[in-house]
Amino acid sequence: MPPITAPPHSVHWWILTLLCGALTGCAVADAPLRVGCYYFPGWFNADRWVPIVEYGGRDPVIGHYRDASPEVQDWHIRQATQHGISFWVFDWYCHYRNGPEEHHNVALDQGFLHASLRERMDFALMWCNEESGTPEYTEEDMLQLVATLGERYLSQSNYLRAPDGRGILVISRPDRIIDRFGVEGTREMLATMSDAAAPWGGLFFACIQAPVAPVLERLRDAGFDAVTRYSYADEGMEPGAREAPYSAIREAIEPLWRQAAQEPILPLIQSVSPGWDSRPWYGDRALVRTGSSSEEFGRMCEALKPCVDPDLGLLVIGTWNEFGEGTYVEPTWQRGCSMLDAMQKAVFGVDEPHEVLAPTEDELSRLTYPYVPAHMEEQIARQGGNLIINPGFEVDWGWVYYDDSAVVYSSEVAHTGSRSVLVTREHGGIKNIRLAPGVAWPHRANNHVPVESGRGYRVGAWVYGQAELAVALFDEDTHWLGRHITVGSGGKAGEWTRIEGEITVDDPEAASFDLEVVALEDRVFVDDVGVWRL
């Protein structure tokens, strides 16, 4: 391991030293079980960090990082293995018909699998079969899923395996498979899938469900091999409530897990959770567990450790880094590595706090996004009321082409500043980005303009070439309504021209709109766009 030095934030470092102690070694006591973490691969662009930054209090020691960076994954591996964590379970997003959601899996595909320290950690996947609507799985769909799993992941030497050698696959919605194929049909389908995975050792199917006898019996009959949980949000919470003590989770789940362990129906992959507070994602609609602390988390780990299946020997933490849901153990500036230390004491009997592993300023610049578009109202005020963030394209955020690919920021010509955006006929046009996936309104982790009933807007853009300026209308869920309002067109090759007009959005379904510029010739440059309230 390369030497780790303190960043220049001396006050932060002093606080973390108090939180985490001064042990510099990474040795971990031998233990009869293995501990892993669910890994949330949700930090695939800077937008995703906006609600976390705006809510505050959840700042990773390695910064607001790029999930796709192998160097970021190396840091996670160092931090985790220092505390005895030896495997990840990645949330894996793969549509049963359309295949993997590539952007949501970059932490695994581009990051972890290319990390220099990857052999220090095993990994498994949790298939998040959570598509909207009712899935119409077919045998062909499921076998294609197996082929993708095998070629990309089961073939890896560090894929997590059950004692019989089968690769462990966690399924987040087993009920959807049973609803589609029936209990006996699911048993046959899972067996067929495991047979198809035989070149890679077969598949061991764990699933997310409550460990209660009738549920476990149905899952066993349907061919599942084990049961586990992801995290705990509403366990021990009164019906209709949105807030309850964290300690009530343990009081609610401990009897269930103990009974499931004492009267085994399915093997258990025991799950523990450090807390839940999803206000960064969901605001007033969030569920909140109060009183979460390292001491309480340690008590949960200690209470549930005896429920670990003696043959599987696996305990999983939900999660490493789901900051939006408030269930994370990754070291932060606010609480250091106290959650990890509490787990290690409860599970492994190691009662020696660890030194936090923190990057230098130079390392931090490589790990993190250069710009997180948070606190947008303050930026709007600084822009003289322009409601579009990054209107001059001086930072790499906020804009895509019509096919959602990244725009080309050009220094060839600029109206002001140093850059513009190049639009070609092939691109069609540019648009400012929609709400980041998983981020709930009213958090403005997007570059759209909320519609105010009866309000007029002035919309403008400078163009270098012939172009058309328009806005597109979106509903409250940021789905495009299929409707545009044209602002104007114009421009001339070889010189900057202003296109500007006033609009009023009278569409009752419209909740927000974007700004779009369409190229009317082969190459057009765009700069200094904006929307202002009238």
C-alpha positions in Angstrom: 0.0 0.0 0.0 1.4 3.4 -0.9 2.0 5.9 2.0 -1.1 7.9 2.9 -0.5 11.5 3.9 -2.9 14.0 5.5 -4.6 16.5 3.2 -4.0 20.2 3.9 -7.3 20.4 5.7 -5.5 20.4 9.1 -8.6 20.9 11.2 -10.4 18.1 9.4 -7.4 15.8 9.9 -7.2 16.6 13.6 -10.9 15.8 14.0 -10.6 12.6 12.2 -7.6 11.6 14.2 -9.7 12.0 17.3 -12.5 10.0 15.7 -10.4 7.2 14.2 -7.3 6.9 16.4 -3.8 6.4 15.1 -3.4 2.8 14.1 -1.6 2.7 10.7 -1.5 -1.0 10.0 -4.1 -2.9 8.0 -3.9 -6.3 9.7 -7.2 -7.9 10.5 -7.7 -10.7 13.0 -8.7 -14.1 11.5 -12.4 -14.6 11.7 -14.8 -17.6 11.0 -16.9 -15.4 8.8 -16.6 -12.8 6.0 -18.1 -9.3 6.0 -19.1 -7.5 2.8 -20.9 -4.3 1.8 -23.5 -3.5 -0.7 -22.0 -0.9 -3.0 -24.3 1.8 -4.5 -23.0 2.7 -7.9 -24.9 5.9 -8.1 -22.2 8.5 -8.3 -21.7 8.3 -12.1 -22.0 12.0 -12.7 -21.6 15.2 -10.8 -25.4 15.8 -10.7 -25.9 12.9 -8.4 -23.9 14.6 -5.7 -26.1 17.7 -5.7 -28.7 16.6 -3.1 -25.9 15.3 -0.9 -24.0 18.6 -1.0 -27.1 20.7 -0.5 -28.3 18.6 2.4 -24.9 18.6 4.1 -23.2 16.5 6.7 -22.3 13.5 4.5 -18.9 14.4 2.9 -16.8 11.4 1.9 -13.1 11.7 2.9 -12.2 11.0 -0.7 -14.5 13.8 -1.9 -17.4 13.8 -4.3 -15.9 11.1 -6.3 -16.1 9.7 -9.9 -17.6 6.2 -9.6 -16.0 5.1 -12.8 -12.4 5.8 -11.7 -10.2 2.8 -10.9 -8.3 5.0 -8.6 -11.5 5.8 -6.6 -12.1 2.0 -6.3 -8.6 1.5 -5.0 -9.3 4.0 -2.2 -12.5 2.2 -1.4 -10.7 -1.1 -1.3 -8.0 0.3 1.1 -10.6 1.8 3.4 -12.7 -1.4 3.5 -10.0 -4.0 3.8 -8.5 -2.1 6.6 -11.6 -3.0 8.6 -11.9 -6.6 7.6 -14.4 -6.1 4.7 -13.5 -8.5 2.0 -16.3 -8.4 -0.7 -18.6 -6.0 -2.4 -22.1 -6.7 -3.6 -22.7 -4.2 -6.4 -26.2 -3.0 -7.1 -26.4 -4.1 -10.8 -28.9 -2.5 -13.1 -29.8 -4.6 -16.1 -33.1 -4.5 -18.0 -34.3 -8.0 -18.6 -35.0 -7.2 -22.3 -32.7 -4.2 -23.1 -29.6 -5.3 -21.3 -27.3 -3.5 -18.8 -27.8 0.2 -18.0 -24.3 1.1 -18.8 -24.1 4.5 -17.1 -25.4 3.0 -13.8 -22.8 0.2 -13.8 -19.6 2.2 -14.5 -18.4 1.9 -10.9 -18.1 -1.9 -11.5 -17.3 -2.1 -15.2 -14.9 0.9 -15.6 -13.9 1.3 -12.0 -13.6 -1.8 -9.8 -12.7 -4.3 -12.6 -9.8 -2.1 -13.6 -8.6 -1.2 -10.1 -5.0 -2.1 -9.3 -6.1 -3.5 -5.9 -9.2 -5.4 -7.2 -7.7 -8.8 -6.2 -7.9 -7.8 -2.5 -11.7 -7.8 -2.8 -14.2 -10.4 -4.0 -17.4 -9.1 -5.5 -20.9 -10.3 -6.3 -24.0 -8.6 -7.9 -27.5 -7.8 -6.7 -29.7 -7.7 -9.8 -32.0 -4.7 -9.3 -34.9 -6.1 -11.3 -36.9 -3.0 -10.5 -38.0 -1.8 -13.9 -41.2 0.2 -14.1 -44.3 -1.8 -15.0 -44.9 -5.6 -14.9 -41.9 -7.5 -16.4 -42.8 -10.1 -18.9 -39.7 -12.3 -18.4 -39.1 -15.1 -20.9 -36.7 -18.0 -20.8 -34.8 -16.3 -23.6 -34.5 -13.1 -21.5 -33.2 -15.0 -18.4 -30.7 -17.0 -20.4 -29.4 -13.8 -22.1 -29.0 -12.4 -18.5 -26.9 -15.4 -17.6 -24.7 -15.0 -20.7 -24.1 -11.4 -19.7 -23.3 -12.3 -16.1 -21.0 -15.1 -17.2 -19.0 -13.3 -19.8 -18.6 -10.1 -17.8 -18.5 -11.1 -14.2 -18.7 -14.8 -13.3 -15.6 -15.3 -15.4 -13.6 -13.1 -13.0 -11.3 -14.8 -10.6 -12.5 -12.8 -7.6 -16.3 -13.3 -8.1 -17.8 -14.3 -4.7 -18.8 -17.9 -4.5 -20.8 -20.2 -2.3 -19.0 -23.1 -0.6 -20.0 -25.4 -3.5 -18.4 -23.1 -6.1 -21.5 -21.4 -7.5 -21.4 -17.7 -8.1 -23.7 -15.8 -5.7 -26.3 -13.6 -7.4 -28.6 -11.6 -5.1 -32.1 -10.8 -6.6 -33.8 -7.7 -5.3 -37.3 -8.6 -6.4 -37.8 -12.4 -6.3 -41.6 -11.9 -6.2 -41.5 -10.6 -9.8 -39.9 -13.8 -11.0 -42.4 -15.9 -9.1 -45.3 -13.9 -10.3 -44.2 -14.4 -13.9 -43.3 -18.2 -13.8 -45.1 -19.5 -10.7 -43.4 -21.3 -7.8 -42.7 -24.5 -9.7 -41.9 -22.6 -12.9 -39.4 -20.4 -11.0 -37.7 -23.5 -9.6 -37.3 -24.8 -13.1 -36.2 -21.5 -14.5 -33.5 -21.0 -11.8 -32.2 -24.5 -12.4 -32.0 -23.8 -16.1 -30.2 -20.5 -15.4 -27.7 -22.2 -13.2 -27.1 -25.0 -15.7 -26.5 -22.3 -18.4 -23.9 -20.8 -16.0 -22.1 -24.1 -15.6 -19.1 -22.9 -17.6 -18.5 -20.4 -14.9 -19.4 -22.6 -11.9 -23.2 -22.2 -11.9 -25.4 -19.7 -9.9 -26.3 -19.5 -6.3 -29.5 -17.5 -6.0 -30.0 -15.3 -2.9 -32.9 -12.9 -2.6 -34.0 -9.9 -0.7 -37.0 -10.7 1.5 -38.1 -10.6 5.2 -37.0 -13.8 7.1 -40.4 -14.9 8.1 -41.4 -18.6 7.8 -44.2 -18.5 5.2 -42.1 -16.3 2.9 -39.0 -18.4 3.4 -41.0 -21.6 2.6 -42.3 -20.1 -0.6 -38.8 -19.0 -1.7 -37.3 -22.4 -0.9 -40.0 -24.1 -2.9 -39.3 -21.7 -5.8 -35.7 -22.8 -5.8 -33.9 -19.9 -4.1 -30.8 -20.8 -2.2 -30.6 -18.1 0.5 -32.3 -15.0 1.8 -30.9 -11.7 2.8 -31.8 -8.0 3.2 -30.5 -4.8 1.6 -31.1 -2.4 4.4 -33.7 -1.5 6.9 -36.0 1.6 6.4 -39.4 1.0 8.0 -38.8 -2.0 10.3 -40.2 -1.2 13.7 -41.9 1.9 12.5 -45.6 2.6 13.1 -47.9 2.4 10.1 -48.1 5.7 8.4 -45.1 7.1 10.3 -42.1 8.6 8.6 -39.8 8.8 11.6 -38.8 6.3 14.3 -35.7 5.6 16.5 -32.9 3.6 14.9 -32.8 1.3 17.9 -36.4 0.1 17.0 -35.0 -1.6 13.9 -32.9 -4.0 16.0 -35.8 -4.6 18.3 -38.0 -5.5 15.3 -35.6 -7.6 13.3 -33.5 -9.5 15.8 -36.4 -11.9 16.8 -37.1 -12.7 13.1 -33.5 -13.4 12.3 -32.9 -15.5 15.4 -36.0 -17.6 14.7 -34.9 -18.0 11.1 -31.5 -19.2 12.2 -32.8 -21.5 14.9 -35.5 -23.1 12.7 -33.7 -23.0 9.3 -35.8 -23.0 6.2 -33.3 -21.3 3.9 -29.7 -20.3 4.6 -29.2 -16.7 5.7 -26.8 -14.1 4.5 -27.1 -11.9 7.5 -27.6 -8.2 6.9 -26.9 -5.2 9.2 -27.5 -1.5 8.5 -26.0 1.6 10.0 -29.1 3.7 9.6 -31.6 5.3 7.3 -32.4 8.9 6.5 -33.4 9.5 2.9 -34.1 13.2 3.1 -31.4 14.2 0.6 -33.3 12.1 -2.1 -36.9 12.6 -1.0 -37.2 15.7 1.2 -40.5 15.7 3.2 -41.4 12.3 1.8 -38.4 10.6 3.3 -38.2 7.9 6.0 -35.9 8.9 8.9 -34.4 6.7 11.6 -33.2 8.9 14.5 -30.4 8.2 16.9 -28.2 6.2 14.6 -24.7 6.0 16.1 -21.6 3.8 15.9 -22.5 2.5 19.4 -26.0 1.4 18.2 -24.6 0.0 15.0 -22.2 -2.0 17.0 -25.0 -3.4 19.1 -26.9 -4.5 15.9 -23.8 -6.2 14.6 -23.2 -8.0 17.9 -26.8 -9.1 18.2 -27.1 -10.5 14.6 -23.7 -12.1 14.3 -24.9 -15.3 15.9 -27.5 -15.6 13.1 -24.9 -15.9 10.3 -25.2 -19.2 8.5 -22.4 -21.5 9.7 -21.9 -22.9 6.2 -22.1 -19.7 4.2 -20.3 -17.6 6.8 -21.4 -14.3 5.2 -22.5 -11.0 6.7 -23.3 -8.0 4.5 -23.6 -4.3 5.5 -26.3 -2.2 3.8 -24.5 -0.1 2.6 -21.0 1.2 1.9 -22.0 4.5 0.3 -25.7 5.2 -0.2 -25.5 8.8 1.1 -28.9 9.7 -0.3 -30.7 7.1 1.8 -28.4 7.8 4.8 -27.3 4.2 5.1 -23.5 4.2 4.7 -20.3 3.2 6.5 -17.8 4.8 4.1 -15.5 7.2 6.0 -16.7 10.8 6.0 -15.3 14.0 7.4 -18.2 14.1 9.9 -17.9 10.7 11.5 -14.6 9.3 10.3 -14.5 5.6 10.3 -16.4 5.1 13.5 -19.1 2.9 12.0 -16.4 0.6 10.5 -14.6 0.5 13.8 -17.8 -0.4 15.6 -18.5 -3.2 13.2 -15.0 -4.6 13.5 -15.1 -4.6 17.2 -18.5 -6.4 17.3 -17.8 -8.9 14.6 -14.1 -9.5 14.7 -13.3 -8.5 18.3 -10.7 -5.9 17.1 -11.0 -3.0 19.5 -8.4 -0.7 18.1 -9.6 2.4 16.1 -8.0 2.9 12.7 -6.4 5.8 11.1 -8.6 7.2 8.3 -7.1 6.8 4.8 -7.4 10.2 3.1 -6.0 11.5 -0.2 -3.6 14.4 -0.7 -4.8 17.5 -2.5 -3.3 16.3 -5.8 -4.9 12.8 -5.4 -8.2 14.4 -4.6 -8.2 16.4 -7.8 -8.0 13.1 -9.7 -10.7 11.3 -7.7 -13.4 13.9 -7.7 -15.6 15.9 -10.1 -14.3 19.4 -10.6 -17.7 20.9 -10.3 -20.9 19.8 -8.5 -23.8 22.1 -9.5 -25.2 22.6 -6.0 -26.8 25.7 -4.4 -28.1 26.7 -7.8 -30.3 29.6 -6.5 -27.1 31.3 -5.4 -25.6 30.8 -8.8 -28.7 32.2 -10.5 -28.5 35.3 -8.4 -24.8 35.7 -9.4 -25.8 35.3 -13.1 -28.3 38.2 -12.9 -31.3 36.0 -12.8 -30.4 33.7 -15.6 -32.2 30.4 -14.8 -29.8 28.3 -16.9 -26.7 27.0 -15.1 -23.4 27.1 -17.0 -24.9 29.3 -19.7 -21.4 30.1 -21.2 -20.2 26.5 -21.2 -17.1 27.2 -19.1 -17.5 24.1 -17.0 -18.2 20.5 -18.1 -21.7 20.2 -16.9 -25.3 20.7 -17.8 -25.5 20.0 -21.5 -26.0 17.0 -23.9 -26.7 16.4 -27.5 -30.1 15.1 -28.6 -28.9 11.5 -28.3 -27.8 12.3 -24.7 -24.1 12.0 -25.5 -21.7 14.5 -24.1 -21.4 17.8 -25.9 -18.1 19.0 -27.5 -16.9 22.1 -25.7 -14.9 24.1 -28.2 -12.2 26.8 -27.8 -12.3 27.4 -31.6 -14.6 30.4 -31.2 -16.4 32.0 -28.2 -18.8 34.9 -27.8 -17.5 35.5 -24.3 -15.2 33.6 -22.1 -13.0 30.9 -23.6 -15.5 28.2 -24.8 -18.6 27.5 -26.8 -20.4 24.3 -27.8 -20.2 22.9 -31.3 -23.5 21.6 -32.8 -23.6 19.7 -36.1 -26.4 18.4 -38.3 -25.4 14.9 -37.1 -25.9 16.0 -33.5 -29.2 17.6 -34.3 -29.2 20.0 -31.4 -28.2 20.5 -27.8 -30.4 20.6 -24.7 -29.8 21.2 -21.0 -30.0 18.1 -18.9 -33.0 16.6 -17.2 -33.3 15.6 -13.6 -30.5 13.3 -12.5 -31.9 9.7 -12.1 -32.9 9.0 -8.5 -33.0 12.7 -7.5 -36.4 13.9 -6.4 -37.9 17.3 -7.1 -37.6 19.9 -5.6 -33.9 19.3 -5.4 -32.7 21.1 -8.5 -30.1 18.6 -9.5 -30.9 19.4 -13.1 -30.7 22.3 -15.5 -34.4 22.6 -16.3 -36.6 25.7 -15.5 -39.6 25.1 -13.3 -42.8 26.4 -14.9 -44.6 29.1 -12.9 -48.2 29.5 -14.0 -48.9 32.6 -15.9 -45.2 33.7 -15.9 -43.5 34.9 -19.0 -39.9 34.2 -19.8 -37.3 35.7 -22.0 -35.2 33.1 -23.8 -32.0 33.8 -25.8 -28.8 32.4 -27.2 -25.8 33.6 -29.2 -25.1 31.5 -32.3 -22.3 31.3 -34.8 -24.1 30.0 -37.8 -27.7 29.3 -38.6 -29.8 27.8 -35.8 -33.2 27.5 -34.2 -33.9 28.2 -30.6 -36.8 26.4 -28.8 -37.9 25.0 -25.4 -39.2 21.5 -24.7 -42.0 20.9 -22.1 -41.8 18.2 -19.4 -44.2 16.8 -16.9 -43.7 16.7 -13.1 -41.7 13.4 -13.5 -39.5 15.1 -16.1 -40.9 13.0 -18.9 -41.0 14.9 -22.2 -44.6 15.8 -23.2 -43.8 15.6 -26.9 -44.2 19.4 -27.3 -42.0 22.3 -28.1 -42.3 26.1 -28.1 -40.2 27.7 -30.9 -38.5 30.9 -29.7 -37.0 31.9 -33.0 -34.4 31.2 -35.7 -31.6 33.0 -37.5 -27.9 33.5 -37.6 -25.2 33.8 -40.2 -22.0 31.8 -40.9 -18.9 33.4 -39.7 -20.4 35.8 -37.2 -22.2 35.9 -33.8 -25.9 36.5 -33.9 -28.4 36.8 -31.1 -31.6 34.8 -31.2 -34.1 35.9 -28.6 -37.8 35.9 -27.8 -40.5 35.8 -25.1 -42.6 32.8 -24.2 -45.4 32.0 -21.8 -46.1 28.3 -20.9 -49.8 27.8 -20.7 -49.7 24.0 -20.9 -51.4 22.6 -17.8 -49.3 19.4 -17.9 -46.0 21.2 -18.1 -43.9 21.3 -14.9 -40.6 22.4 -16.4 -38.9 23.2 -19.7 -35.4 23.0 -21.1 -33.6 25.2 -23.7 -32.6 23.7 -27.0 -30.6 24.9 -30.0 -30.9 23.1 -33.3 -28.2 23.4 -36.0 -29.6 24.5 -39.4 -26.2 24.1 -41.2 -23.3 21.7 -40.9 -21.5 23.4 -38.0 -22.9 25.9 -35.6 -21.3 27.2 -32.3 -23.6 28.2 -29.4 -22.7 30.4 -26.5 -24.2 32.6 -23.7 -27.7 31.1 -23.6 -30.2 32.0 -21.0 -33.8 32.1 -19.6 -35.0 35.0 -17.5 -38.3 35.6 -15.7 -40.3 38.6 -17.0 
